[in-house]
């Protein structure tokens, strides 16, 4: 998969590395902002009591 990304991205090797870092940051930001809160809301117990 990484080789496929490397071949698809244009530019010199240093530019490809920069593009991959930006893409990874965008994917992580999307996970933190939208995916993880949705999954947490669906799986977290709502009524927790400790006796």
C-alpha positions in Angstrom: 0.0 0.0 0.0 2.8 2.4 0.9 4.5 1.7 -2.4 1.3 2.4 -4.3 1.0 5.8 -2.5 4.7 6.5 -3.2 4.2 5.9 -6.9 1.0 7.9 -7.2 2.3 11.1 -5.5 4.0 13.5 -7.8 7.3 15.3 -7.2 10.8 14.7 -5.8 11.3 12.3 -3.0 11.4 15.0 -0.3 8.1 16.4 -1.6 6.5 13.0 -1.5 7.6 12.6 2.1 6.1 15.9 2.9 2.8 15.0 1.2 2.7 11.6 3.0 3.2 13.4 6.4 0.4 15.9 5.6 -1.9 13.0 4.5 -1.2 11.1 7.7 -1.9 14.2 9.8 -5.3 14.7 7.9 -6.3 11.1 8.5 -5.4 11.3 12.2 -7.3 14.6 12.5 -10.4 13.1 10.9 -10.2 10.0 13.2 -9.9 12.2 16.3 -12.6 14.7 15.3 -15.3 12.5 13.8 -14.7 8.8 14.0 -13.6 8.2 17.5 -16.3 10.4 19.1 -19.0 8.6 17.1 -17.7 5.2 18.1 -17.3 6.2 21.7 -20.9 7.5 21.8 -22.1 4.2 20.4 -20.1 1.9 22.7 -19.9 3.9 26.0 -22.2 2.8 28.8 -24.6 5.6 29.7 -25.7 4.6 33.2 -22.9 3.5 35.4 -23.4 3.0 39.1 -20.8 2.0 41.7 -22.1 0.4 44.8 
